[in-house]
Amino acid sequence: MSQDAGVVIVGAGQAGLSAAAELRKRKYEGTITLIGDEPAPPYQRPPLSKGYLSREMPLDRLWLKPEGFYAQAGIALRTGTRIKAIDTSAKSVIADDGERIGYDHLVLATGGHARRLNLPGADLPGVHLLRNLAEADALSADLEGARRLAIVGAGYIGLEVAASARKRGIEVTVVEMAERPMARTASALLGGWFGAIHRGYGVDLRGSTPVKAILGETRAQGLKLDGEEIEADLVLIAAGLEIQTGLAEAAGLAVDDGILVDEQARTGDPHIYAVGDVARFPSARYGRTLRLESVQNAIDQAKIAAQSILGMNVSYDPVPWFWSDQYELKLQIAGLIEGADTMVRRGDPEEGRFALFHLKEGRLIACEAVNAAPEYMAAQRMIAAGATPDPARLRDLGVAMKDFLS
């Protein structure tokens, strides 16, 4: 490998930084260039809808590394730089200003941006998205002095922002196309339970409710529903992530709801890798390809890519995990519930601490835990081991979770 061009990483989020840090940890001596299109250095995204928005976390706690880390590690961090093209034949990326940056290996960690909705009024001032730091700052500033917030979408981001806004004393209405909150990622029981929790905190949460338009002439003033209007001082569109695969597609790489990679995070071009939210990889564990939007995936898959670049014999097939903080509740999910045929409840939802275990043909494939860290942690190991626990013992609080690991 040439030590002149080295490794170029496009995307300076959690995945991009993890790839760079892993290369240095593994004693890679070549040049590492980490390129991000935002002006800020790499930062944590999850707190943007939680502690940072509720003003419980200061800005300096968002940074993933201290200021001096990059120079000390020999990582050339270039912020505010947008890459517009990849020249695979010349093994270089091209910046907006025409600069060419050569690479021996390229890692695409381009992530995505908040999905916009094609609604009348969606471009009005006072309509917000939430994916990056600038959007979080704009939303937080607009919440100052606001009395009413309308949120379109009851996934993790929508519900976390609802909880943060309620902490700031703001009236919140959440409307969701699906019948229940978190319909894409959580079981019916869990989604319904979180819906009841939000209503208990005063959120006007409505399922099966399409939005016709955003009201307002010069600024957003609410939502137009089917036969009803909801007044609001500002609107948040929380409609999920639109992944950024344009660079890969234009370079001729295979894309199918994500950049297609192998178990080593390598694309069809042996010099190009893709990691994090934007990558779709094969999973023998689940018998299909997966694209995961989580911090765990961003970190772990990026490490695999770095190790593969260094010639290590590695393979990526994780037990996915996710989390969400809403009010005083910590939701932790291990595995994927799709395909489960049996659900076992451990604990009482009325007490605010319980776990839902999901099995397929007797094998544990997922666990949804609310304020139940022991259940969640044990489930991660059990899923990885392909465990087939006795449902009656899972349900019995008298059986310690550690007993399932022996």
C-alpha positions, 0 to 999 in steps of 0.5 A: 500500500502506498503511504502517500494517499493513505485512507480517506474517510468521507463522513465525519460522524460516529462511523467515520471517526471510529474507522479513523481511530481504529486504524491508528489503534491498530498501528496503521502508519499511513495518512488518514484524512477524515472529511466532513461537510459540517463545520463542527468536529465529530459529535454525538447525534443521539443527545440532539433530541434528548439531553442537548435539546432539553438543555441538560447537556452542554455543547462541549459534552457532544464532542466525540474527542477532545480538540487535540486528539486529531493532531495527536493521532495524526488524523487530518480532520477537514470540516466544512468540506463537501465531496461531490464525486468519486473518481474510481479510476484515479482513486481520488475524491473530488471536493466542491471546489474541484480539489482532488484528494487521492486515496489507497482506500476510501471509506464512505460513512456518509450517513443521511439527512432528515427526510423532508415531506412533500407537503404544502407549507413544508418550506415555511419558516418555523418548520424544522428537521432534526439530524445535525447540530445546526438543526438542533440549535435552530429548533432549540432557539425556536422553542424559546418562548414557544407555547405549542409544538406540533410533531409529524412522526412518532418514531424515536426522534419524534417521541424524544423531542416530545419528551424534551419539549414537555420538560421545557413546559411546551404543549406538544401534539404528535401525529403519526400515520401508523396506528401506534408509535414506533410502529416500524421498530417496536412491538405493538405492546411496547409502542402502545405502552409508550403512547400511553406514557406520553399521553400521561405527560400531557402529549396529544398523541394521535395515531392513524392521522395523515397530515394534509398541509402545514398551515401558515402564510409567512411562518408555520402556524400549525397542521391541517389534518383531515377535517381539523386544524391544529395550532402550533408555534412551530412544527418538527418533521420527524419522518425518518432518515434519507440515506446519502448514497448519491456518491456511491451510485454515481461512482457505479457502486451497487446500491439497494436501500444502502450501499451494498457491502460484504462481511468486511464492509467492502463494496464491489470496488476492493478499494472502497468500503461503506459503513454505518447508516448508509451500508447494507450488509449480509447477515447469516444470523438473520438470513438476509441483508441488513441496514442498521441505523444505530450508534452500535452499528456505526462504531462496530462496522467501522472497526471491521472496515479498518481491520479489513483495510489492514488485512485482518481476517474479520467478519461482521454479523452483529446482534443489533442493539438500540436505545431511547431515553424518554422522560425517566424511561430508558428503552433498550432493544437487543436483536430484531423482532421481525419474524418472532412467533412468541412473546414473553413478558417479564415484569409489570409495565404498570411498575415502569420496569419490564422486558419483552422477550421475542422468540422464533421457533423457541429461539430468542431473537429479540428483547425490548427492555424498559428500565431493565438493564439486567434483562437487556444485557443477558438477552444480548448474550443469549441472542448471540449464543442462539439460546432457546430459553424456557418461556416459563422461566423467562417470565418468572422474576424469581429466576435471575437473568444470570441463571440463563447464562450459565 
